Amino acid sequence: SQQGEEDPQALSIQEGENATMNCSYKTSINNLQWYRQNSGRGLVHLILIRSNEREKHSGRLRVTLDTSKKSSSLLITASRAADTASYFCATDGGSNYKLTFGKGTLLTVNP
Amino acid sequence: DTGVSQDPRHKITKRGQNVTFRCDPISEHNRLYWYRQTLGQGPEFLTYFQNEAQLEKSRLLSDRFSAERPKGSFSTLEIQRTEQGDSAMYLCATLGGGRTTEAFFGQGTRLTVV
């Protein structure tokens, strides 16, 4: 079953703007990860934040985690047309390291 | 390229036929997962292998689905008597050993049942 909702479902911005996507989840977690998926392709891991971390950076990516609210956000700064993709959050909180994904945010960056 | 290969990339089949998909993992990764993704949704867990042992199966995996991982290397996912509701992207993902949970996904197999 899906872990929760991503917000917004779709986001359209201009190149150079920042994009913020939010994710909510329902159960306790070990970590939360963000993945990117280009249309019709597999998923690519972007960043992982552990349950005891509150913020993490990687290049143009910034992830925050609020375990009290069971929510996370992904910020992409200075967006590029090549950032156009679907972005999914995934939680690892159960057995066997399997991931539970949200429904994703479709980001469109217009040149 | 994540190093995980899936074959075929696309499969169109008639309802009632059997289909088999293959996943070749990164060679040193002993944990292998199958997920299913329908349009507009995130991937959903189907089953998990550690080496050759199938350790967990989702309730989504009906009796028509079977997965194997002989010798702990490549894996196959077979769907018998396909139904239109089986149309989806089937994704394979692998994890290395230790406590890392960063998953490496294949490009997926897009199944269309007509």
Backbone of each chain as ProteinMPNN parsed JSONL, in Angstrom:
{"seq_chain_A": "SQQGEEDPQALSIQEGENATMNCSYKTSINNLQWYRQNSGRGLVHLILIRSNEREKHSGRLRVTLDTSKKSSSLLITASRAADTASYFCATDGGSNYKLTFGKGTLLTVNP", "coords_chain_A": {"N_chain_A": [[0.84, -1.184, 0.0], [0.359, 2.354, -0.518], [2.444, 4.696, 1.089], [1.846, 7.328, 1.728], [0.96, 10.697, 0.937], [2.23, 12.734, -1.705], [2.908, 16.153, -2.176], [2.936, 19.021, -4.135], [0.779, 17.207, -6.492], [1.469, 17.766, -9.063], [3.796, 20.027, -10.5], [4.739, 22.989, -12.018], [7.298, 24.95, -13.223], [9.538, 27.716, -13.982], [12.709, 27.625, -15.587], [15.521, 28.004, -13.491], [14.114, 28.765, -11.258], [13.208, 27.763, -7.887], [12.171, 24.533, -6.722], [9.849, 23.0, -4.652], [8.912, 20.095, -3.016], [6.667, 18.109, -1.149], [6.242, 15.508, 1.28], [4.319, 13.139, 2.97], [4.079, 10.665, 5.522], [3.072, 7.551, 7.12], [3.844, 5.678, 9.078], [6.319, 4.721, 11.592], [9.787, 5.274, 10.863], [13.004, 4.158, 9.571], [14.631, 5.468, 7.806], [14.291, 8.009, 5.259], [13.906, 8.333, 1.81], [14.568, 9.942, -1.316], [13.629, 9.647, -4.676], [14.108, 9.846, -8.199], [12.338, 9.774, -11.283], [12.465, 9.471, -14.645], [10.268, 9.78, -17.45], [8.736, 6.737, -18.11], [10.943, 5.259, -17.342], [13.363, 3.658, -15.114], [13.816, 4.102, -11.512], [15.897, 6.51, -9.906], [18.14, 6.875, -7.297], [18.265, 9.685, -5.163], [18.768, 11.01, -2.626], [19.255, 10.311, 0.825], [17.858, 10.481, 4.04], [18.32, 10.059, 7.437], [16.375, 8.879, 10.252], [17.114, 10.238, 12.528], [18.114, 12.603, 11.666], [17.705, 16.001, 10.618], [18.02, 17.693, 8.491], [19.464, 17.677, 5.238], [21.943, 18.027, 2.718], [22.702, 17.895, -0.777], [24.473, 18.769, -3.37], [22.421, 20.577, -5.497], [20.239, 19.855, -4.079], [18.097, 19.837, -1.241], [17.027, 18.345, 1.63], [14.558, 18.002, 4.095], [13.442, 16.696, 7.235], [10.801, 15.957, 9.342], [10.052, 14.233, 11.931], [8.139, 14.319, 13.901], [5.929, 15.347, 12.705], [5.692, 13.568, 10.735], [6.675, 14.057, 8.096], [8.336, 15.203, 5.102], [10.443, 17.28, 3.085], [11.539, 18.125, -0.186], [13.789, 20.168, -1.705], [14.687, 21.624, -4.699], [17.101, 23.587, -5.963], [17.65, 26.381, -8.183], [16.528, 25.362, -10.665], [16.641, 23.228, -13.597], [15.884, 22.531, -17.043], [16.411, 19.867, -17.452], [15.768, 18.744, -15.053], [13.192, 17.988, -15.137], [10.876, 15.579, -14.318], [9.433, 12.786, -12.5], [9.142, 12.779, -8.999], [9.721, 10.879, -6.152], [9.057, 10.1, -2.776], [10.284, 7.74, -0.424], [9.931, 5.415, 2.151], [11.752, 3.568, 4.576], [10.986, 1.46, 6.856], [10.172, -0.871, 7.726], [10.442, -4.422, 7.706], [13.217, -6.179, 6.219], [14.239, -4.142, 4.616], [12.598, -3.186, 2.621], [11.029, -0.778, 0.467], [8.576, 1.752, 0.872], [6.588, 3.632, -1.123], [5.505, 6.985, -1.934], [2.96, 8.675, -3.909], [4.102, 10.387, -5.68], [5.456, 13.396, -7.226], [4.981, 15.211, -10.117], [7.262, 17.015, -11.767], [7.68, 19.752, -13.836], [9.943, 21.577, -15.626], [10.184, 24.476, -17.23], [11.898, 25.692, -20.082]], "CA_chain_A": [[0.0, 0.0, 0.0], [1.111, 3.578, -0.576], [2.753, 5.202, 2.422], [1.185, 8.597, 1.989], [0.745, 11.584, -0.19], [3.161, 13.793, -2.022], [2.205, 17.394, -2.446], [1.737, 18.835, -4.96], [0.823, 16.097, -7.442], [2.171, 18.266, -10.233], [4.387, 21.336, -10.274], [5.334, 23.524, -13.236], [8.051, 26.153, -12.895], [10.477, 28.18, -15.001], [14.116, 27.333, -15.34], [16.147, 28.935, -12.571], [13.322, 28.847, -10.021], [13.321, 26.643, -6.947], [11.02, 23.634, -6.66], [9.694, 22.336, -3.352], [7.946, 19.005, -2.983], [6.45, 17.619, 0.208], [5.873, 14.099, 1.398], [3.877, 12.715, 4.296], [4.079, 9.215, 5.681], [2.14, 7.168, 8.178], [4.396, 4.832, 10.134], [7.678, 5.075, 12.006], [10.74, 4.976, 9.788], [14.444, 4.156, 9.798], [15.122, 6.554, 6.982], [13.426, 8.426, 4.165], [14.721, 8.553, 0.621], [13.927, 10.564, -2.477], [14.014, 9.084, -5.954], [13.67, 10.549, -9.4], [11.991, 8.855, -12.368], [12.129, 10.054, -15.936], [9.091, 9.121, -18.019], [8.906, 5.398, -18.643], [12.241, 4.683, -16.98], [13.502, 3.229, -13.733], [14.024, 5.138, -10.508], [17.283, 6.803, -9.55], [18.243, 7.377, -5.929], [18.789, 11.041, -5.061], [19.285, 11.384, -1.329], [18.689, 9.584, 1.961], [17.969, 11.175, 5.33], [18.013, 9.118, 8.51], [15.307, 9.351, 11.139], [17.663, 11.134, 13.556], [18.594, 13.803, 11.0], [16.629, 16.961, 10.342], [18.257, 18.351, 7.209], [20.609, 17.136, 4.529], [22.163, 18.688, 1.449], [23.518, 17.217, -1.772], [24.441, 19.605, -4.57], [21.276, 21.498, -5.523], [19.137, 19.248, -3.331], [18.039, 19.99, 0.215], [15.937, 17.549, 2.177], [14.275, 18.144, 5.521], [12.627, 15.631, 7.811], [10.168, 16.261, 10.621], [9.447, 12.962, 12.333], [6.957, 14.568, 14.742], [4.817, 15.566, 11.772], [5.774, 12.52, 9.717], [6.714, 14.727, 6.802], [9.638, 15.546, 4.546], [10.377, 18.123, 1.897], [12.681, 18.122, -1.096], [13.967, 21.431, -2.399], [15.662, 21.657, -5.786], [17.388, 24.987, -6.232], [18.128, 26.745, -9.52], [16.102, 24.224, -11.486], [17.015, 23.157, -15.006], [14.926, 21.751, -17.838], [16.751, 18.453, -17.28], [15.197, 18.257, -13.784], [11.834, 17.52, -15.42], [10.772, 14.161, -13.963], [8.61, 12.525, -11.319], [9.95, 12.638, -7.785], [9.034, 10.044, -5.168], [9.676, 9.798, -1.484], [10.148, 6.337, -0.048], [10.343, 5.171, 3.531], [12.227, 2.257, 4.987], [10.712, 1.37, 8.287], [9.736, -2.223, 8.045], [11.42, -5.496, 7.65], [13.849, -6.524, 4.945], [14.662, -2.941, 3.894], [11.763, -2.855, 1.476], [10.645, 0.625, 0.452], [7.175, 2.117, 0.665], [6.642, 4.869, -1.898], [4.364, 7.857, -2.133], [2.425, 8.689, -5.274], [4.994, 11.157, -6.527], [5.189, 14.734, -7.756], [5.477, 15.402, -11.476], [7.859, 18.334, -11.899], [8.0, 20.203, -15.187], [10.742, 22.8, -15.628], [10.083, 25.06, -18.577], [13.113, 26.458, -20.431]], "C_chain_A": [[0.876, 1.235, 0.0], [1.297, 4.09, 0.84], [1.979, 6.472, 2.709], [1.093, 9.415, 0.738], [1.95, 12.465, -0.414], [2.353, 15.02, -2.439], [3.213, 18.381, -3.019], [1.859, 17.594, -5.848], [1.578, 16.49, -8.696], [2.624, 19.689, -9.96], [5.064, 21.777, -11.564], [5.999, 24.848, -12.912], [8.938, 26.547, -14.074], [11.894, 27.812, -14.59], [14.713, 28.422, -14.438], [15.39, 29.095, -11.266], [13.605, 27.645, -9.144], [12.037, 25.826, -6.96], [10.999, 22.96, -5.299], [8.585, 21.302, -3.442], [7.863, 18.472, -1.566], [5.953, 16.182, 0.193], [5.41, 13.849, 2.824], [3.86, 11.2, 4.345], [3.33, 8.857, 6.959], [2.783, 6.436, 9.345], [5.786, 5.313, 10.539], [8.671, 4.59, 10.961], [12.165, 4.858, 10.313], [15.1, 5.284, 9.023], [14.088, 6.888, 5.923], [14.322, 8.76, 2.983], [13.888, 9.259, -0.436], [14.525, 9.946, -3.742], [13.434, 9.932, -7.077], [13.38, 9.507, -10.474], [11.66, 9.659, -13.615], [11.045, 9.187, -16.577], [9.431, 7.758, -18.586], [10.208, 4.714, -18.279], [12.234, 4.199, -15.534], [13.744, 4.4, -12.807], [15.509, 5.282, -10.2], [17.306, 7.427, -8.166], [18.875, 8.757, -5.917], [19.473, 11.285, -3.721], [18.553, 10.585, -0.254], [18.881, 10.413, 3.212], [17.519, 10.192, 6.406], [17.011, 9.731, 9.481], [15.822, 10.293, 12.22], [18.28, 12.407, 12.958], [17.413, 14.717, 10.682], [16.787, 17.612, 8.98], [19.496, 17.747, 6.578], [20.712, 17.826, 3.168], [22.973, 17.776, 0.534], [23.417, 18.019, -3.061], [23.305, 20.606, -4.515], [20.076, 20.966, -4.745], [19.253, 19.555, -1.845], [16.813, 19.228, 0.691], [15.792, 17.872, 3.658], [13.37, 17.004, 5.961], [12.099, 16.085, 9.159], [9.427, 15.005, 11.06], [8.223, 13.173, 13.223], [5.729, 14.783, 13.877], [4.756, 14.481, 10.7], [5.759, 13.147, 8.322], [8.148, 15.055, 6.408], [9.417, 16.488, 3.377], [11.664, 17.992, 1.108], [12.691, 19.456, -1.831], [15.033, 21.259, -3.475], [15.883, 23.123, -6.125], [17.873, 25.17, -7.669], [17.801, 25.656, -10.536], [16.513, 24.386, -12.951], [15.963, 22.344, -15.75], [15.167, 20.254, -17.655], [16.24, 17.883, -15.951], [13.767, 17.76, -13.972], [11.75, 16.011, -15.246], [9.702, 14.025, -12.883], [9.526, 12.264, -10.143], [9.123, 11.912, -6.735], [9.798, 10.034, -3.855], [9.396, 8.337, -1.154], [10.663, 6.161, 1.366], [10.771, 3.728, 3.708], [11.995, 2.176, 6.482], [10.338, -0.013, 8.712], [10.856, -3.216, 7.947], [12.069, -5.566, 6.278], [14.201, -5.336, 4.059], [13.8, -2.634, 2.673], [11.274, -1.421, 1.608], [9.146, 0.774, 0.211], [7.158, 3.51, 0.066], [5.359, 5.677, -1.775], [3.938, 7.842, -3.587], [3.226, 9.573, -6.22], [4.498, 12.543, -6.883], [5.793, 14.823, -9.141], [5.95, 16.845, -11.607], [8.156, 18.617, -13.364], [8.74, 21.528, -15.062], [10.77, 23.318, -17.056], [11.304, 25.905, -18.895], [12.796, 27.931, -20.699]], "O_chain_A": [[2.015, 1.186, 0.464], [0.417, 3.937, 1.688], [1.504, 6.667, 3.827], [1.141, 8.895, -0.377], [2.613, 12.895, 0.53], [1.255, 14.908, -2.984], [4.274, 18.562, -2.423], [2.934, 17.0, -5.939], [2.243, 15.663, -9.319], [1.941, 20.458, -9.284], [5.863, 21.037, -12.139], [5.36, 25.763, -12.393], [9.068, 25.799, -15.043], [12.219, 27.707, -13.408], [14.435, 29.608, -14.611], [15.968, 29.519, -10.266], [14.164, 26.643, -9.591], [10.951, 26.36, -7.183], [12.007, 22.415, -4.849], [7.473, 21.592, -3.884], [8.871, 18.394, -0.863], [5.337, 15.715, -0.766], [6.045, 14.301, 3.776], [3.651, 10.536, 3.329], [2.996, 9.722, 7.769], [2.323, 6.555, 10.48], [6.355, 6.201, 9.906], [8.419, 3.61, 10.26], [12.492, 5.393, 11.372], [16.001, 5.963, 9.517], [13.129, 6.145, 5.717], [15.366, 9.394, 3.14], [12.659, 9.176, -0.441], [15.735, 9.752, -3.861], [12.428, 10.624, -6.922], [14.071, 8.493, -10.576], [10.699, 10.428, -13.638], [10.928, 8.0, -16.272], [10.307, 7.633, -19.442], [10.541, 3.68, -18.859], [11.233, 4.316, -14.827], [13.864, 5.544, -13.246], [16.268, 4.313, -10.229], [16.586, 8.387, -7.893], [19.892, 8.988, -6.572], [20.625, 11.717, -3.68], [17.383, 10.233, -0.409], [19.95, 10.986, 3.424], [16.461, 9.573, 6.292], [16.828, 10.947, 9.521], [15.046, 11.071, 12.775], [18.899, 13.194, 13.675], [16.282, 14.265, 10.504], [15.802, 18.037, 8.377], [20.443, 17.358, 7.262], [19.702, 18.164, 2.55], [23.809, 16.996, 0.988], [22.407, 17.961, -3.762], [23.231, 21.406, -3.581], [19.008, 21.577, -4.762], [20.34, 19.537, -1.268], [15.702, 19.448, 0.209], [16.782, 17.999, 4.379], [12.633, 16.427, 5.161], [12.858, 16.541, 10.014], [8.309, 14.746, 10.614], [7.358, 12.3, 13.294], [4.615, 14.438, 14.273], [3.86, 14.487, 9.855], [4.929, 12.802, 7.481], [9.04, 15.168, 7.249], [8.352, 16.5, 2.76], [12.738, 17.777, 1.669], [11.72, 19.822, -2.494], [16.143, 20.806, -3.196], [14.951, 23.818, -6.529], [18.424, 24.257, -8.284], [18.691, 25.103, -11.181], [16.701, 25.49, -13.461], [15.237, 21.558, -15.143], [14.225, 19.464, -17.699], [16.275, 16.67, -15.747], [13.194, 17.171, -13.055], [12.447, 15.255, -15.923], [9.14, 15.016, -12.417], [10.559, 11.609, -10.276], [7.98, 12.277, -6.461], [11.028, 9.969, -3.832], [8.379, 7.78, -1.567], [11.709, 6.698, 1.73], [10.237, 2.808, 3.089], [12.734, 2.764, 7.271], [10.202, -0.303, 9.901], [12.037, -2.895, 8.083], [11.521, -5.066, 5.296], [14.44, -5.512, 2.865], [14.228, -1.898, 1.785], [11.122, -0.907, 2.717], [8.541, 0.02, -0.552], [7.653, 4.46, 0.673], [4.279, 5.134, -1.546], [4.482, 7.093, -4.399], [3.04, 9.509, -7.435], [3.301, 12.83, -6.85], [6.978, 14.544, -9.327], [5.15, 17.779, -11.565], [8.802, 17.82, -14.045], [8.234, 22.481, -14.47], [11.308, 22.68, -17.962], [11.712, 26.739, -18.087], [13.698, 28.711, -21.003]]}, "seq_chain_B": "DTGVSQDPRHKITKRGQNVTFRCDPISEHNRLYWYRQTLGQGPEFLTYFQNEAQLEKSRLLSDRFSAERPKGSFSTLEIQRTEQGDSAMYLCATLGGGRTTEAFFGQGTRLTVV", "coords_chain_B": {"N_chain_B": [[22.811, 4.512, -16.168], [22.195, 2.058, -13.874], [23.297, -0.361, -13.378], [21.678, -2.494, -12.97], [19.904, -4.77, -14.827], [17.055, -5.255, -16.879], [14.847, -7.416, -18.617], [12.29, -8.345, -20.913], [12.208, -4.894, -22.146], [9.782, -3.987, -22.905], [6.58, -5.536, -23.12], [3.968, -6.941, -24.811], [1.037, -8.678, -24.45], [-1.49, -11.172, -24.935], [-4.539, -11.463, -23.154], [-4.676, -14.01, -20.744], [-2.411, -15.347, -21.52], [0.895, -16.516, -20.566], [3.615, -14.795, -19.049], [7.085, -13.978, -18.692], [9.536, -12.28, -16.886], [12.861, -10.971, -16.636], [15.511, -10.227, -14.372], [18.684, -8.933, -13.973], [20.902, -8.535, -11.487], [23.148, -6.139, -9.861], [26.289, -7.534, -9.455], [27.442, -8.048, -6.889], [25.376, -7.605, -5.159], [23.254, -8.869, -2.77], [20.615, -8.67, -2.091], [17.43, -8.568, -3.488], [14.643, -7.101, -5.072], [11.271, -7.026, -6.237], [9.056, -4.756, -7.689], [5.88, -3.257, -8.45], [4.467, -0.913, -10.629], [1.851, 1.181, -11.342], [0.172, 3.415, -13.627], [0.635, 6.764, -12.757], [1.069, 6.245, -10.115], [3.149, 5.433, -7.249], [5.852, 3.009, -7.009], [4.981, -0.302, -5.895], [5.659, -2.725, -3.458], [6.419, -6.084, -4.234], [7.868, -8.586, -3.867], [10.68, -10.116, -2.133], [14.036, -11.136, -2.196], [16.735, -12.657, -0.52], [19.816, -13.459, -1.384], [19.306, -16.65, -2.685], [16.968, -17.153, -1.419], [13.533, -16.623, -1.036], [12.181, -14.3, 0.883], [10.08, -12.669, 1.586], [6.751, -11.921, 0.641], [4.363, -9.899, -0.926], [0.869, -9.209, -0.314], [-0.14, -8.455, -2.679], [0.87, -10.148, -4.498], [-0.521, -12.44, -6.21], [-1.705, -15.872, -6.569], [-1.153, -16.351, -9.185], [1.23, -15.275, -9.738], [4.708, -15.846, -9.714], [7.984, -15.947, -8.438], [11.481, -16.349, -8.833], [14.867, -16.962, -7.82], [17.315, -18.405, -8.736], [20.315, -19.8, -7.505], [20.99, -17.4, -6.407], [21.535, -15.337, -8.175], [20.552, -13.97, -11.087], [17.073, -13.03, -11.389], [13.722, -14.159, -11.924], [10.419, -13.234, -12.816], [7.288, -14.503, -13.081], [4.16, -14.357, -14.622], [1.171, -15.951, -14.684], [-1.59, -16.775, -16.802], [-2.43, -14.119, -17.656], [-4.069, -11.039, -16.845], [-6.012, -8.105, -17.663], [-5.704, -6.261, -15.672], [-3.149, -6.708, -14.827], [-1.502, -5.156, -16.277], [1.159, -3.0, -16.193], [4.168, -1.365, -14.963], [6.926, -3.291, -14.246], [9.303, -3.417, -11.86], [12.654, -4.03, -10.96], [14.821, -4.096, -8.202], [17.913, -3.693, -6.447], [19.896, -4.197, -3.498], [22.927, -3.638, -1.764], [25.051, -5.353, 0.625], [25.17, -5.126, 4.229], [24.086, -2.215, 6.078], [23.107, -0.444, 4.266], [20.504, 1.162, 2.498], [20.022, 2.247, 0.08], [18.523, 1.917, -2.944], [19.054, 0.292, -6.06], [17.654, 0.608, -9.091], [16.386, -1.221, -11.905], [15.573, -0.554, -15.402], [13.047, -1.338, -15.793], [10.208, -3.359, -16.832], [7.74, -2.893, -19.093], [4.538, -3.978, -19.076], [1.853, -4.773, -21.123], [-1.356, -5.867, -21.256], [-3.58, -7.141, -23.505]], "CA_chain_B": [[22.757, 3.063, -16.014], [22.437, 1.721, -12.466], [23.935, -1.666, -13.286], [20.634, -3.513, -12.893], [19.331, -4.933, -16.168], [15.783, -5.971, -16.962], [14.54, -7.852, -19.981], [12.392, -7.305, -21.926], [11.808, -3.557, -21.707], [8.349, -3.879, -23.185], [5.953, -6.811, -23.461], [2.536, -6.891, -25.076], [0.566, -10.049, -24.469], [-2.947, -11.328, -24.91], [-5.101, -11.936, -21.891], [-4.655, -15.458, -20.607], [-1.069, -15.873, -21.801], [1.89, -16.424, -19.501], [4.776, -13.977, -19.372], [8.202, -14.078, -17.749], [10.487, -11.174, -16.937], [14.145, -11.306, -16.035], [16.293, -9.153, -13.775], [20.086, -9.244, -13.666], [21.296, -7.525, -10.497], [24.557, -5.851, -9.666], [26.771, -8.873, -9.09], [27.716, -8.242, -5.47], [24.19, -7.296, -4.364], [22.575, -10.109, -2.437], [19.198, -8.428, -1.836], [16.736, -8.25, -4.735], [13.235, -6.795, -4.858], [10.386, -6.726, -7.35], [8.0, -3.789, -7.415], [4.966, -3.012, -9.55], [4.066, 0.486, -10.677], [0.81, 1.515, -12.31], [0.242, 4.795, -14.096], [0.294, 7.798, -11.803], [1.299, 5.778, -8.753], [4.504, 5.025, -6.923], [6.051, 1.554, -7.01], [4.486, -1.08, -4.746], [6.475, -3.909, -3.203], [5.845, -7.396, -4.548], [8.564, -9.693, -3.231], [12.062, -9.857, -1.742], [14.969, -12.261, -2.108], [18.092, -12.511, -0.029], [20.461, -14.544, -2.124], [18.301, -17.416, -3.421], [15.786, -17.362, -0.576], [12.446, -15.652, -1.116], [11.907, -14.091, 2.296], [8.843, -11.93, 1.833], [5.853, -11.737, -0.496], [3.243, -9.004, -0.656], [-0.461, -9.745, -0.627], [-0.401, -8.137, -4.084], [1.372, -11.248, -5.315], [-1.526, -13.498, -6.199], [-1.218, -17.212, -6.917], [-0.741, -16.383, -10.59], [2.581, -14.715, -9.804], [5.764, -16.592, -9.048], [9.308, -15.379, -8.64], [12.588, -17.225, -8.452], [16.223, -16.423, -7.929], [18.195, -19.564, -8.613], [21.738, -19.544, -7.239], [21.192, -16.061, -5.879], [22.046, -14.39, -9.176], [19.434, -13.315, -11.745], [15.746, -13.391, -10.889], [12.627, -14.131, -12.884], [9.06, -13.032, -12.325], [6.365, -15.065, -14.049], [2.733, -14.143, -14.413], [0.387, -16.923, -15.446], [-2.986, -16.403, -17.135], [-2.448, -12.674, -17.457], [-5.332, -10.295, -16.867], [-5.772, -6.716, -18.043], [-5.261, -5.566, -14.465], [-1.718, -6.922, -14.627], [-0.772, -4.155, -17.047], [1.908, -2.151, -15.267], [5.623, -1.429, -15.069], [7.489, -4.179, -13.237], [10.636, -2.901, -11.568], [13.552, -4.819, -10.13], [15.768, -3.255, -7.475], [18.839, -4.467, -5.621], [20.644, -3.528, -2.435], [24.129, -4.336, -1.341], [25.015, -5.872, 1.971], [25.29, -4.15, 5.297], [22.896, -1.476, 6.479], [22.703, 0.524, 3.253], [19.186, 0.9, 1.922], [19.887, 2.906, -1.212], [18.157, 0.882, -3.909], [19.427, 0.49, -7.459], [16.551, 0.098, -9.888], [16.481, -1.434, -13.334], [14.736, 0.329, -16.202], [11.676, -1.815, -15.738], [9.533, -4.014, -17.95], [6.368, -2.381, -19.246], [3.643, -5.037, -19.543], [0.516, -4.396, -21.571], [-2.201, -7.038, -21.507], [-4.683, -6.71, -24.382]], "C_chain_B": [[23.135, 2.689, -14.577], [23.187, 0.405, -12.311], [22.96, -2.8, -13.125], [19.949, -3.585, -14.251], [18.021, -5.697, -16.101], [15.468, -6.268, -18.423], [13.216, -8.615, -19.974], [12.05, -5.931, -21.363], [10.306, -3.367, -21.886], [7.822, -5.26, -23.545], [4.473, -6.559, -23.651], [2.065, -8.328, -25.189], [-0.957, -10.071, -24.459], [-3.377, -11.864, -23.562], [-5.114, -13.468, -21.863], [-3.306, -16.098, -20.889], [-0.185, -15.74, -20.567], [3.044, -15.546, -19.971], [5.838, -14.159, -18.293], [9.15, -12.917, -17.981], [11.769, -11.594, -16.215], [14.816, -10.062, -15.483], [17.7, -9.669, -13.503], [20.608, -8.17, -12.718], [22.761, -7.147, -10.617], [25.16, -7.071, -8.976], [26.985, -9.055, -7.59], [26.515, -7.939, -4.58], [23.408, -8.559, -4.065], [21.079, -9.912, -2.153], [18.523, -7.931, -3.114], [15.246, -8.124, -4.482], [12.531, -6.667, -6.21], [9.303, -5.779, -6.864], [7.109, -3.701, -8.66], [4.51, -1.57, -9.469], [3.01, 0.682, -11.746], [0.839, 3.012, -12.569], [-0.196, 5.786, -13.025], [0.499, 7.417, -10.346], [2.786, 5.528, -8.509], [4.633, 3.518, -6.971], [5.497, 0.92, -5.737], [5.273, -2.382, -4.658], [5.726, -5.183, -3.548], [6.531, -8.513, -3.76], [10.037, -9.368, -3.047], [12.838, -11.165, -1.656], [16.237, -11.811, -1.393], [18.85, -13.726, -0.521], [19.368, -15.335, -2.857], [17.004, -17.601, -2.654], [14.769, -16.234, -0.748], [11.908, -15.45, 0.288], [10.612, -13.346, 2.564], [8.065, -11.78, 0.53], [4.709, -10.836, -0.077], [1.926, -9.721, -0.938], [-0.86, -9.419, -2.062], [-0.011, -9.296, -4.994], [0.395, -12.418, -5.241], [-0.897, -14.828, -6.603], [-0.752, -17.297, -8.362], [0.704, -15.861, -10.771], [3.552, -15.665, -9.105], [7.105, -15.967, -9.403], [10.352, -16.365, -8.15], [13.892, -16.456, -8.546], [17.212, -17.578, -7.729], [19.648, -19.146, -8.426], [22.006, -18.12, -6.782], [21.734, -15.065, -6.872], [20.867, -13.68, -9.817], [18.12, -13.785, -11.132], [14.746, -13.355, -12.036], [11.308, -13.921, -12.158], [8.118, -13.525, -13.412], [4.94, -14.729, -13.654], [1.987, -15.139, -15.295], [-1.023, -16.378, -15.676], [-3.188, -14.904, -16.925], [-3.849, -12.09, -17.608], [-5.012, -8.844, -17.205], [-5.271, -5.899, -16.849], [-3.796, -5.773, -14.148], [-0.876, -5.905, -15.396], [-0.139, -3.137, -16.109], [3.372, -2.16, -15.672], [6.11, -2.314, -13.932], [8.965, -3.816, -13.071], [11.393, -3.857, -10.663], [14.52, -3.85, -9.454], [16.675, -4.123, -6.629], [19.504, -3.571, -4.582], [21.891, -4.34, -2.141], [23.979, -4.843, 0.075], [25.111, -4.76, 3.002], [23.992, -3.412, 5.541], [22.445, -0.474, 5.421], [21.337, 0.169, 2.702], [18.955, 1.691, 0.651], [19.659, 1.833, -2.257], [18.587, 1.279, -5.311], [18.351, -0.186, -8.304], [16.972, -0.18, -11.325], [15.527, -0.496, -14.062], [13.29, -0.138, -16.269], [11.238, -2.549, -16.996], [8.103, -3.509, -17.983], [5.502, -3.487, -19.847], [2.292, -4.441, -19.927], [-0.243, -5.663, -21.915], [-3.422, -6.576, -22.309], [-5.76, -7.794, -24.483]], "O_chain_B": [[24.246, 2.964, -14.123], [23.662, 0.09, -11.22], [23.363, -3.963, -13.14], [19.47, -2.574, -14.764], [17.895, -6.669, -15.357], [15.777, -5.49, -19.325], [13.021, -9.465, -19.106], [11.641, -5.826, -20.206], [9.655, -2.671, -21.107], [8.51, -6.055, -24.186], [3.802, -6.029, -22.765], [2.636, -9.111, -25.948], [-1.613, -9.12, -24.033], [-2.656, -12.625, -22.917], [-5.509, -14.122, -22.828], [-3.079, -17.257, -20.541], [-0.471, -14.966, -19.654], [3.402, -15.554, -21.149], [5.53, -14.453, -17.138], [9.52, -12.61, -19.115], [11.762, -12.441, -15.323], [14.705, -8.977, -16.054], [17.879, -10.714, -12.879], [20.741, -7.011, -13.114], [23.516, -7.756, -11.375], [24.59, -7.581, -8.012], [26.725, -10.14, -7.071], [26.631, -8.01, -3.357], [22.95, -9.245, -4.978], [20.353, -10.893, -1.991], [18.994, -6.984, -3.743], [14.656, -8.935, -3.769], [13.134, -6.251, -7.2], [8.716, -5.959, -5.798], [7.531, -4.027, -9.769], [4.203, -1.061, -8.391], [3.241, 0.386, -12.918], [1.453, 3.775, -11.824], [-1.279, 5.653, -12.454], [0.143, 8.176, -9.445], [3.574, 5.427, -9.45], [3.623, 2.813, -6.974], [5.533, 1.512, -4.658], [5.515, -3.048, -5.665], [4.556, -5.347, -3.204], [5.871, -9.29, -3.071], [10.581, -8.479, -3.701], [12.357, -12.162, -1.117], [16.745, -10.716, -1.636], [18.571, -14.861, -0.134], [18.577, -14.738, -3.587], [16.041, -18.151, -3.189], [15.097, -15.054, -0.624], [11.247, -16.336, 0.83], [10.1, -13.394, 3.682], [8.637, -11.546, -0.534], [4.151, -10.995, 1.009], [1.872, -10.696, -1.687], [-1.79, -10.015, -2.606], [-0.501, -9.411, -6.118], [0.466, -13.261, -4.347], [0.286, -14.896, -6.936], [-0.028, -18.225, -8.724], [1.299, -16.004, -11.839], [3.251, -16.213, -8.045], [7.321, -15.519, -10.529], [10.14, -17.108, -7.192], [14.004, -15.449, -9.246], [17.853, -17.696, -6.685], [20.143, -18.249, -9.109], [23.157, -17.685, -6.777], [22.327, -14.059, -6.484], [20.229, -12.856, -9.161], [18.067, -14.806, -10.445], [14.915, -12.606, -12.999], [11.119, -14.376, -11.031], [8.144, -13.024, -14.536], [4.571, -14.811, -12.482], [2.163, -15.155, -16.513], [-1.566, -15.631, -14.863], [-4.015, -14.483, -16.117], [-4.679, -12.574, -18.377], [-3.873, -8.404, -17.051], [-4.5, -4.954, -17.017], [-3.249, -5.086, -13.287], [0.333, -5.811, -15.184], [-0.832, -2.49, -15.324], [3.771, -2.865, -16.599], [5.741, -2.103, -12.777], [9.757, -3.898, -14.01], [10.835, -4.419, -9.72], [14.982, -2.893, -10.075], [16.256, -5.174, -6.144], [19.649, -2.363, -4.768], [21.902, -5.565, -2.257], [22.897, -4.77, 0.657], [25.129, -3.58, 2.653], [22.914, -3.927, 5.243], [21.494, 0.274, 5.653], [21.046, -1.004, 2.466], [17.82, 1.8, 0.185], [20.491, 0.945, -2.44], [18.497, 2.444, -5.7], [18.165, -1.401, -8.237], [17.804, 0.529, -11.891], [14.776, 0.256, -13.441], [12.417, 0.585, -16.748], [11.815, -2.385, -18.071], [7.349, -3.674, -17.023], [5.707, -3.886, -20.994], [1.676, -3.705, -19.156], [0.184, -6.439, -22.77], [-4.195, -5.733, -21.854], [-6.76, -7.607, -25.176]]}, "name": "protein", "num_of_chains": 2, "seq": "SQQGEEDPQALSIQEGENATMNCSYKTSINNLQWYRQNSGRGLVHLILIRSNEREKHSGRLRVTLDTSKKSSSLLITASRAADTASYFCATDGGSNYKLTFGKGTLLTVNPDTGVSQDPRHKITKRGQNVTFRCDPISEHNRLYWYRQTLGQGPEFLTYFQNEAQLEKSRLLSDRFSAERPKGSFSTLEIQRTEQGDSAMYLCATLGGGRTTEAFFGQGTRLTVV"}
